[in-house]
Amino acid sequence: MKQILTTLWWTVKKMMFGFVAFYAFNFVASIVNIRLASNYVSYFLIGALGVPGLLFVYLFNVLFLP
């Protein structure tokens, strides 16, 4: 049970960090009219992978979304 709670807490912390990093990036990038899609997968990827996750989400948005 403790391992499940630890894993859940790690996931929540990473998603919170991703959420903050996501909105900070959107705030700064709005100057040059760049926006990222907002969803839980993006938050988790950015939180779990850090800067490479942010770049991955950005490139995915540029290449595959209109």
TIRO-2110 file (N, C-alpha, C; in Angstrom, 1 decimal):
// TIRO-2110
0.8, -1.2, 0.0, N, 1, A
0.0, 0.0, 0.0, CA, 1, A
0.9, 1.3, 0.0, C, 1, A
2.0, 1.2, 0.8, N, 2, A
2.8, 2.4, 0.9, CA, 2, A
3.5, 2.6, -0.5, C, 2, A
3.9, 1.6, -1.2, N, 3, A
4.5, 1.8, -2.5, CA, 3, A
3.5, 2.4, -3.5, C, 3, A
2.3, 2.1, -3.4, N, 4, A
1.3, 2.6, -4.3, CA, 4, A
1.1, 4.1, -4.0, C, 4, A
1.0, 4.5, -2.7, N, 5, A
0.9, 5.9, -2.4, CA, 5, A
2.1, 6.7, -2.8, C, 5, A
3.3, 6.1, -2.6, N, 6, A
4.5, 6.8, -3.0, CA, 6, A
4.6, 7.0, -4.5, C, 6, A
4.2, 6.1, -5.3, N, 7, A
4.1, 6.2, -6.7, CA, 7, A
3.1, 7.2, -7.1, C, 7, A
1.9, 7.2, -6.5, N, 8, A
0.9, 8.2, -6.8, CA, 8, A
1.4, 9.6, -6.4, C, 8, A
2.0, 9.8, -5.3, N, 9, A
2.5, 11.1, -4.9, CA, 9, A
3.6, 11.6, -5.9, C, 9, A
4.5, 10.7, -6.3, N, 10, A
5.5, 11.0, -7.3, CA, 10, A
4.8, 11.5, -8.6, C, 10, A
3.8, 10.8, -9.0, N, 11, A
3.0, 11.2, -10.3, CA, 11, A
2.4, 12.6, -10.1, C, 11, A
1.8, 12.8, -9.0, N, 12, A
1.1, 14.1, -8.7, CA, 12, A
2.1, 15.2, -8.7, C, 12, A
3.3, 15.0, -8.0, N, 13, A
4.3, 16.0, -8.0, CA, 13, A
4.8, 16.4, -9.4, C, 13, A
5.1, 15.4, -10.2, N, 14, A
5.5, 15.6, -11.5, CA, 14, A
4.5, 16.3, -12.4, C, 14, A
3.2, 16.0, -12.2, N, 15, A
2.2, 16.7, -13.0, CA, 15, A
2.1, 18.1, -12.5, C, 15, A
2.2, 18.4, -11.2, N, 16, A
2.2, 19.8, -10.8, CA, 16, A
3.4, 20.6, -11.3, C, 16, A
4.6, 20.0, -11.3, N, 17, A
5.7, 20.7, -11.9, CA, 17, A
5.5, 20.9, -13.4, C, 17, A
4.9, 19.9, -14.1, N, 18, A
4.7, 20.1, -15.5, CA, 18, A
3.6, 21.1, -15.8, C, 18, A
2.6, 21.2, -14.9, N, 19, A
1.6, 22.2, -15.1, CA, 19, A
2.2, 23.6, -15.0, C, 19, A
3.1, 23.8, -14.0, N, 20, A
3.7, 25.1, -13.8, CA, 20, A
4.6, 25.5, -14.9, C, 20, A
5.4, 24.5, -15.3, N, 21, A
6.4, 24.7, -16.5, CA, 21, A
5.6, 25.0, -17.8, C, 21, A
4.5, 24.3, -18.0, N, 22, A
3.7, 24.4, -19.1, CA, 22, A
3.2, 25.9, -19.2, C, 22, A
2.6, 26.3, -18.2, N, 23, A
2.0, 27.7, -18.2, CA, 23, A
3.1, 28.8, -18.2, C, 23, A
4.3, 28.5, -17.6, N, 24, A
5.4, 29.5, -17.7, CA, 24, A
5.8, 29.5, -19.2, C, 24, A
6.0, 28.4, -19.8, N, 25, A
6.4, 28.4, -21.2, CA, 25, A
5.3, 29.1, -22.1, C, 25, A
4.1, 28.8, -21.9, N, 26, A
3.0, 29.5, -22.7, CA, 26, A
3.0, 31.0, -22.4, C, 26, A
3.3, 31.4, -21.2, N, 27, A
3.3, 32.9, -20.9, CA, 27, A
4.5, 33.5, -21.6, C, 27, A
5.7, 32.9, -21.6, N, 28, A
6.8, 33.5, -22.2, CA, 28, A
6.7, 33.4, -23.8, C, 28, A
6.2, 32.3, -24.3, N, 29, A
6.2, 32.1, -25.7, CA, 29, A
5.0, 32.8, -26.3, C, 29, A
4.1, 33.3, -25.6, N, 30, A
3.0, 34.1, -26.2, CA, 30, A
3.5, 35.4, -26.8, C, 30, A
4.6, 35.8, -26.4, N, 31, A
5.2, 37.0, -27.0, CA, 31, A
5.4, 36.8, -28.5, C, 31, A
5.8, 35.6, -28.9, N, 32, A
6.1, 35.3, -30.3, CA, 32, A
5.0, 34.4, -30.9, C, 32, A
3.8, 34.4, -30.2, N, 33, A
2.6, 33.7, -30.7, CA, 33, A
2.8, 32.2, -30.8, C, 33, A
3.4, 31.5, -29.8, N, 34, A
3.6, 30.1, -29.8, CA, 34, A
2.7, 29.6, -28.6, C, 34, A
1.9, 28.6, -28.8, N, 35, A
1.1, 28.0, -27.8, CA, 35, A
1.1, 26.5, -27.9, C, 35, A
1.0, 25.9, -26.7, N, 36, A
1.0, 24.4, -26.6, CA, 36, A
-0.4, 24.0, -26.3, C, 36, A
-0.8, 22.7, -26.7, N, 37, A
-2.0, 22.2, -26.4, CA, 37, A
-2.1, 21.8, -24.9, C, 37, A
-3.2, 22.1, -24.2, N, 38, A
-3.3, 21.9, -22.8, CA, 38, A
-4.0, 20.7, -22.5, C, 38, A
-3.4, 19.7, -21.9, N, 39, A
-4.0, 18.4, -21.4, CA, 39, A
-3.1, 17.7, -20.4, C, 39, A
-3.7, 16.7, -19.8, N, 40, A
-3.0, 16.1, -18.7, CA, 40, A
-1.7, 15.3, -19.2, C, 40, A
-1.8, 14.8, -20.4, N, 41, A
-0.6, 14.1, -21.0, CA, 41, A
0.5, 15.0, -21.1, C, 41, A
0.3, 16.2, -21.6, N, 42, A
1.3, 17.2, -21.8, CA, 42, A
1.9, 17.6, -20.4, C, 42, A
1.1, 17.8, -19.4, N, 43, A
1.6, 18.1, -18.1, CA, 43, A
2.5, 17.0, -17.5, C, 43, A
2.1, 15.7, -17.7, N, 44, A
2.8, 14.6, -17.2, CA, 44, A
4.2, 14.5, -17.9, C, 44, A
4.1, 14.6, -19.3, N, 45, A
5.4, 14.5, -20.1, CA, 45, A
6.4, 15.6, -19.7, C, 45, A
5.9, 16.8, -19.6, N, 46, A
6.8, 17.9, -19.2, CA, 46, A
7.3, 17.7, -17.8, C, 46, A
6.5, 17.3, -16.9, N, 47, A
6.9, 17.0, -15.5, CA, 47, A
7.9, 15.9, -15.4, C, 47, A
7.6, 14.8, -16.1, N, 48, A
8.4, 13.6, -15.9, CA, 48, A
9.8, 13.7, -16.7, C, 48, A
9.7, 14.4, -17.8, N, 49, A
10.9, 14.4, -18.7, CA, 49, A
11.7, 15.8, -18.6, C, 49, A
11.0, 16.8, -18.0, N, 50, A
11.7, 18.1, -17.9, CA, 50, A
11.8, 18.8, -19.2, C, 50, A
12.9, 19.4, -19.5, N, 51, A
13.1, 20.2, -20.7, CA, 51, A
12.9, 19.3, -22.0, C, 51, A
13.5, 18.1, -22.0, N, 52, A
13.2, 17.3, -23.2, CA, 52, A
11.7, 17.0, -23.4, C, 52, A
11.0, 16.9, -22.4, N, 53, A
9.6, 16.7, -22.5, CA, 53, A
8.9, 17.9, -23.0, C, 53, A
9.3, 19.1, -22.6, N, 54, A
8.8, 20.3, -23.1, CA, 54, A
9.1, 20.4, -24.6, C, 54, A
10.3, 20.1, -25.0, N, 55, A
10.6, 20.1, -26.5, CA, 55, A
9.8, 19.1, -27.2, C, 55, A
9.6, 17.9, -26.7, N, 56, A
8.8, 16.9, -27.3, CA, 56, A
7.4, 17.3, -27.6, C, 56, A
6.8, 17.9, -26.5, N, 57, A
5.4, 18.4, -26.7, CA, 57, A
5.3, 19.5, -27.7, C, 57, A
6.3, 20.4, -27.7, N, 58, A
6.3, 21.5, -28.6, CA, 58, A
6.5, 21.0, -30.1, C, 58, A
7.4, 20.1, -30.3, N, 59, A
7.6, 19.6, -31.6, CA, 59, A
6.4, 18.8, -32.1, C, 59, A
5.8, 18.0, -31.2, N, 60, A
4.6, 17.3, -31.5, CA, 60, A
3.5, 18.2, -32.0, C, 60, A
3.3, 19.3, -31.3, N, 61, A
2.3, 20.3, -31.6, CA, 61, A
2.6, 21.0, -33.0, C, 61, A
3.9, 21.3, -33.2, N, 62, A
4.3, 21.9, -34.5, CA, 62, A
4.1, 20.9, -35.7, C, 62, A
4.5, 19.7, -35.5, N, 63, A
4.5, 18.8, -36.6, CA, 63, A
3.2, 18.1, -36.9, C, 63, A
2.4, 17.8, -35.9, N, 64, A
1.2, 17.0, -36.1, CA, 64, A
-0.1, 17.7, -35.8, C, 64, A
-0.1, 18.9, -35.2, N, 65, A
-1.4, 19.6, -35.0, CA, 65, A
-1.5, 20.8, -35.8, C, 65, A
-2.7, 21.1, -36.3, N, 66, A
-2.8, 22.3, -37.2, CA, 66, A
-2.6, 23.6, -36.5, C, 66, A
END
